């Protein structure tokens, strides 16, 4: 659940920066040296071309499929409901991944959630 939330947030932040004229590599470097530092920007960047070995640079091939992330987010949401635990961010991430999978991206790596926030050419 946490990784799904983290990746969606990272993708949204990168998209916002790029839509406002920032280079995704430079922005990722800035994030990696600031309070936004996280696993996705440092080791598994969702922006194509920023990290040579990340799935994003291979058309999101390989890695952990979005449909599996959706399944795991659904399991987390079920567990939260059963235990009466708050799950607002997990539920939002599940909804985002559900839309993403319904748009035909289920077999792509979960970092392809970036497409939800930014149309890639």
C-alpha positions as CSV (number, residue, x, y, z in Angstrom):
1,X,0.0,0.0,0.0
2,X,2.7,2.4,1.0
3,X,4.6,1.9,-2.3
4,X,1.5,2.5,-4.4
5,X,0.8,5.7,-2.5
6,X,4.5,6.8,-2.8
7,X,4.7,6.1,-6.6
8,X,1.4,7.9,-7.3
9,X,2.6,10.9,-5.3
10,X,6.0,10.9,-7.0
11,X,4.5,10.6,-10.4
12,X,2.1,13.5,-9.7
13,X,4.9,15.7,-8.4
14,X,7.1,15.0,-11.3
15,X,4.3,15.7,-13.8
16,X,3.5,19.0,-12.1
17,X,7.1,20.1,-12.3
18,X,7.5,19.1,-15.9
19,X,4.2,20.8,-16.9
20,X,5.7,23.9,-15.5
21,X,8.9,23.7,-17.5
22,X,11.3,21.7,-15.3
23,X,13.5,19.0,-16.7
24,X,12.5,15.7,-15.2
25,X,16.1,14.7,-14.5
26,X,16.9,18.0,-12.8
27,X,13.7,17.9,-10.8
28,X,14.4,14.3,-9.7
29,X,17.8,15.3,-8.6
30,X,16.4,18.2,-6.6
31,X,13.8,16.0,-5.0
32,X,16.5,13.4,-4.1
33,X,18.3,16.1,-2.2
34,X,15.3,17.6,-0.4
35,X,12.6,16.6,2.0
36,X,10.8,14.9,-0.9
37,X,13.6,12.3,-1.1
38,X,12.2,8.8,-1.7
39,X,12.8,5.4,-3.1
40,X,11.0,6.1,-6.4
41,X,13.1,9.2,-7.3
42,X,16.3,7.6,-6.3
43,X,16.0,4.0,-7.4
44,X,12.9,3.5,-9.6
45,X,12.1,6.8,-11.2
46,X,8.7,6.7,-13.1
47,X,9.8,9.3,-15.7
48,X,11.2,7.7,-18.9
49,X,14.9,8.4,-19.5
50,X,15.7,9.6,-16.0
51,X,17.1,6.2,-14.9
52,X,18.5,3.8,-17.6
53,X,17.6,0.6,-15.8
54,X,14.1,1.6,-14.5
55,X,11.0,0.1,-16.1
56,X,10.0,3.7,-17.2
57,X,13.0,3.7,-19.6
58,X,11.9,0.4,-21.1
59,X,8.3,1.5,-21.9
60,X,7.3,0.2,-18.5
61,X,8.1,-3.4,-19.4
62,X,9.1,-5.7,-16.6
63,X,8.9,-4.9,-12.9
64,X,5.7,-5.1,-10.8
65,X,2.6,-5.0,-13.0
66,X,0.0,-2.3,-12.3
67,X,-2.7,-5.0,-12.0
68,X,-0.8,-6.6,-9.2
69,X,-0.4,-3.2,-7.4
70,X,-4.2,-2.8,-7.8
71,X,-4.7,-6.2,-6.3
72,X,-2.5,-5.4,-3.3
73,X,-4.1,-2.0,-2.8
74,X,-7.5,-3.8,-2.8
75,X,-6.3,-6.3,-0.2
76,X,-5.0,-3.4,2.0
77,X,-8.4,-1.7,1.7
78,X,-10.2,-4.8,2.7
79,X,-8.0,-5.3,5.7
80,X,-8.5,-1.6,6.7
81,X,-12.3,-2.0,6.4
82,X,-12.3,-5.3,8.5
83,X,-10.2,-3.7,11.2
84,X,-12.0,-0.3,11.1
85,X,-8.7,1.5,10.3
86,X,-8.5,4.7,8.4
87,X,-7.3,4.3,4.8
88,X,-8.0,7.5,2.8
89,X,-4.7,7.6,0.9
90,X,-4.7,3.8,0.3
91,X,-8.2,4.0,-1.0
92,X,-7.3,7.0,-3.3
93,X,-4.3,5.1,-4.6
94,X,-6.4,2.1,-5.3
95,X,-8.9,4.2,-7.2
96,X,-6.1,5.7,-9.3
97,X,-4.6,2.3,-10.1
98,X,-8.1,1.0,-10.9
99,X,-8.6,3.7,-13.5
100,X,-5.1,3.1,-14.8
101,X,-5.7,-0.6,-15.2
102,X,-9.1,0.0,-16.8
103,X,-7.3,2.1,-19.4
104,X,-5.3,-0.9,-20.6
105,X,-2.2,-0.4,-18.5
106,X,-2.5,-3.5,-16.2
107,X,0.5,-5.4,-17.6
108,X,2.8,-2.3,-17.4
109,X,5.0,-1.7,-14.4
110,X,3.2,0.1,-11.6
111,X,5.4,3.2,-12.2
112,X,3.4,3.7,-15.4
113,X,0.9,5.5,-13.1
114,X,2.8,8.5,-14.4
115,X,0.6,8.2,-17.5
116,X,-2.4,9.1,-15.3
117,X,-0.9,12.5,-14.6
118,X,1.0,13.2,-17.7
119,X,0.4,12.2,-21.3
120,X,3.8,11.0,-22.6
121,X,4.6,11.6,-26.3
